[in-house]
Amino acid sequence: MMSPVRNRSSRPTFILLGFSEYPELQVPLFLLFLSFYTVTVVGNVGMIVIIKINPQFHTIMYFFLSQLSFIDFCFSSVVTPKLLENLVVEDRTISFTGCIMQFSFACIFGVAETFMLTAMAYDRFVAICNPLLYAVTMSQKLCTLLVVGSYMWGIVCSLILTYFLLSLSYHDSSIINNFICDHSVIGSVSCSDPYISQMLCFIIAVFNETSSLIILTSYALISITVMKMTSATGRRKTFSTCTSHLTAITIFHGTILLLYCAPNATTSWVIVKVASVFYTVVIPMLNPLIYSLRNKDVKEAFRKFVFTKSHCRVT
């Protein structure tokens, strides 16, 4: 029988089961997730570079988009390398420090993405519903505050939740039935009562999800404004600029709701793992694809960028 120890006086280790119950899928899953991560890195870094080097993209909308790409790149990089490692090695252990660090950084970037999407929705609301006041309302100072505030609130949430996880006691070795050190799974392997930590996580998650109300309100007002437009061409153009953002928001918040509203985490590990994969691996890959494939300017800039680089290599 494992003896409980205090994590502050020793170094417990965790074993991430991941997808080890499907040994025949280890190699296919490794190749799948590796391809996802490659697209994530290329897509998000490429988006940042294209926005940086093209003066036409030096606008507030693309400023937020470049920050979203940075967050997605960091978020995926916190989780995916360890996931890939555990798919090809038999030793699936992770140190307590490593597990806590992974959760802390994932929390920062997860929360930051939530509010970055909210800031982008507010930007679209002002641009469409109050175009004459857009330059005044969406000042550089406000945009900087929105971005910095998103990161800072992510750090605050991470510090609070990490502190209470560190206050718990753990066994010398514990098995985590997931591929990621999520707050719920870390708390579930604690040998002390995680009630306060779990309640804090729930309260913070609910508070953060209320940002979706701002998004819904923004797009409700945008829809009303667009429907009042007399030009059908104007309506289509306006809707097209919002479709990408709405798609990204729907996927992101839909996955979070599925992840936190699983009927019973102890009997629904498949649902939790699939939702976790979507949240940490798939969404960071989809966002740059969604914004680039639905944006003619971005596609054209990317084509020119690739053509220029290829031409330079040839010459």
Summary of the structure (lengths in Angstrom):
residues: 315
radius of gyration: 21.5
end to end distance: 68.1
largest distance: 73.5
contacts: 988
relative contact order: 0.14
helix: 77%
strand: 6%
